[in-house]
Amino acid sequence: RSMIKDFPAYVKMMAGIGVTRLELCSPVGYGAEFSSLANGKEVARILADQGMKSESSHFTMEELRKTQQKSIDWAKEVGITQIITATLGGGNNPTLDQVKKAADEYNKIAAVSAAAGLQQGLHNEGFELSMVDGKRPYDLLLELLDPKLVRYQFQMSTITAGFVAAEFG
């Protein structure tokens, strides 16, 4: 993350080792640490200069709740087509009603993204790893989220919490 401060140098280094795609973090929601990415058109140019693209980026739930259009505009400037959210939040001890409410909210957010031509995606971290009535919220969300609007991005580190990637294929 510290290397992002000099984004052109970072992109050049990554291209030099054969990387052709980068997944970014939105400067709208991730703040000062990613301020070097604030100008979406400049980010796209820097990537293109090294023969690279970024089609996916992480966005916080807070920014999608409060400034979704600003995030969509930035994504389109960069060339991003996938808006990924690490977690829907809600703490580590949610109720079934909280999981349902989170799913309803995310379906609405995803519908706005879809109308703008962007795919919404969900990681499995924090909230999604907890338990509700003997089930993981992530498993419940697979049933509650609209598959036309939301795709899933498996977080490999969750294997330590008992997730098996092959079960989600």
C-alpha positions in Angstrom: 0.0 0.0 0.0 2.8 2.4 0.8 4.1 2.0 -2.8 0.8 3.4 -4.2 1.9 6.9 -3.1 4.1 6.9 -6.3 1.5 5.3 -8.5 3.4 5.7 -11.8 6.5 4.0 -10.3 4.4 1.3 -8.8 2.6 0.5 -12.1 5.9 0.5 -13.9 7.4 -1.9 -11.4 4.4 -4.2 -11.6 4.4 -4.2 -15.4 8.1 -5.0 -15.3 7.3 -8.3 -13.6 4.6 -9.2 -16.1 1.5 -8.0 -14.3 -1.2 -6.8 -16.8 -4.1 -6.1 -14.5 -4.4 -4.4 -11.1 -7.2 -4.3 -8.6 -7.4 -0.9 -7.0 -9.0 0.6 -4.0 -11.3 3.6 -4.5 -9.8 6.8 -3.2 -13.3 8.0 -2.5 -13.8 5.5 0.3 -10.3 4.4 1.2 -9.2 7.9 1.7 -5.7 9.6 1.9 -3.8 6.3 1.6 -5.1 6.0 -2.0 -5.1 9.7 -2.8 -2.7 9.1 -5.7 -5.6 7.5 -7.5 -8.0 10.4 -7.1 -7.8 11.5 -10.8 -9.5 8.6 -12.6 -8.5 9.7 -16.1 -4.8 10.1 -14.9 -4.9 6.6 -13.4 -6.2 5.2 -16.7 -3.5 7.0 -18.6 -0.7 5.7 -16.2 -2.0 2.2 -16.5 -2.3 2.4 -20.3 1.2 3.8 -20.6 2.5 0.5 -19.1 0.1 -1.7 -21.1 -2.0 -2.4 -18.0 -5.7 -2.1 -17.1 -7.8 -2.1 -13.9 -11.2 -3.6 -14.4 -11.9 -4.1 -10.7 -11.6 -2.0 -7.5 -12.6 -2.2 -3.9 -15.2 0.3 -2.6 -16.4 0.7 1.0 -20.0 0.2 2.0 -19.9 3.7 3.5 -19.0 5.3 0.2 -21.6 3.3 -1.7 -24.2 4.4 0.8 -23.3 8.0 0.7 -21.5 8.8 -2.5 -22.2 6.0 -4.9 -22.5 8.2 -8.0 -19.1 9.8 -7.3 -17.6 6.3 -7.0 -19.3 5.2 -10.2 -18.0 8.2 -12.0 -14.4 7.5 -10.8 -14.7 3.9 -11.8 -15.8 4.8 -15.3 -12.9 7.2 -15.7 -10.5 4.5 -14.8 -12.2 1.8 -16.9 -13.3 -0.3 -14.0 -16.3 -2.6 -14.7 -16.5 -4.4 -11.3 -17.2 -2.7 -8.0 -16.1 -5.0 -5.2 -17.1 -4.5 -1.5 -15.0 -6.4 1.1 -17.9 -6.8 3.6 -21.4 -5.6 4.1 -20.5 -4.7 7.7 -22.9 -5.3 10.5 -20.6 -6.6 13.1 -19.5 -10.0 14.0 -22.6 -11.2 15.8 -25.5 -10.3 13.5 -29.1 -11.4 13.7 -30.9 -13.0 10.7 -32.9 -9.8 10.3 -29.6 -7.8 10.1 -28.4 -10.2 7.4 -31.6 -9.8 5.5 -31.5 -6.0 5.8 -27.8 -5.9 4.6 -28.8 -8.1 1.6 -31.7 -5.8 0.7 -29.5 -2.7 1.0 -26.8 -4.3 -1.2 -29.3 -5.4 -3.8 -30.4 -1.8 -4.1 -26.8 -0.6 -4.4 -26.1 -3.2 -7.0 -29.1 -2.2 -9.0 -27.8 1.4 -9.2 -24.4 0.0 -10.3 -26.0 -2.3 -12.9 -28.0 0.7 -14.3 -24.6 2.4 -14.8 -23.2 -0.6 -16.6 -21.1 -1.9 -13.7 -21.0 -5.3 -11.9 -21.3 -5.3 -8.1 -19.3 -7.9 -6.3 -18.9 -9.1 -2.7 -15.9 -10.4 -0.8 -16.2 -12.6 2.2 -14.7 -10.9 5.2 -15.7 -10.0 8.8 -19.5 -10.0 9.0 -19.7 -12.7 6.3 -17.6 -15.1 8.4 -19.7 -14.9 11.6 -22.6 -17.2 12.5 -26.3 -16.7 12.5 -28.6 -19.5 13.6 -25.9 -22.1 12.8 -25.1 -20.6 9.3 -22.5 -18.2 8.0 -24.0 -14.9 6.8 -22.0 -15.5 3.6 -24.0 -18.7 2.9 -27.3 -16.8 3.6 -26.2 -14.0 1.3 -25.7 -16.4 -1.5 -29.4 -17.0 -1.3 -30.5 -13.5 -0.5 -28.5 -11.4 -3.0 -29.8 -11.2 -6.6 -27.4 -13.3 -8.8 -28.1 -11.0 -11.7 -26.8 -8.0 -9.7 -24.1 -9.4 -7.4 -21.1 -11.6 -8.1 -18.7 -13.0 -5.5 -15.0 -12.6 -5.1 -13.6 -15.3 -2.9 -11.1 -14.0 -0.3 -8.4 -16.7 -0.1 -7.4 -15.8 3.5 -10.9 -17.1 4.6 -9.7 -20.6 4.3 -8.4 -20.1 7.8 -12.0 -19.7 8.9 -13.1 -22.9 7.3 -14.1 -21.7 3.9 -13.3 -24.1 1.0 -13.0 -22.2 -2.3 -14.1 -25.2 -4.3 -17.5 -25.1 -2.6 -18.2 -21.7 -4.1 -17.4 -22.5 -7.7 
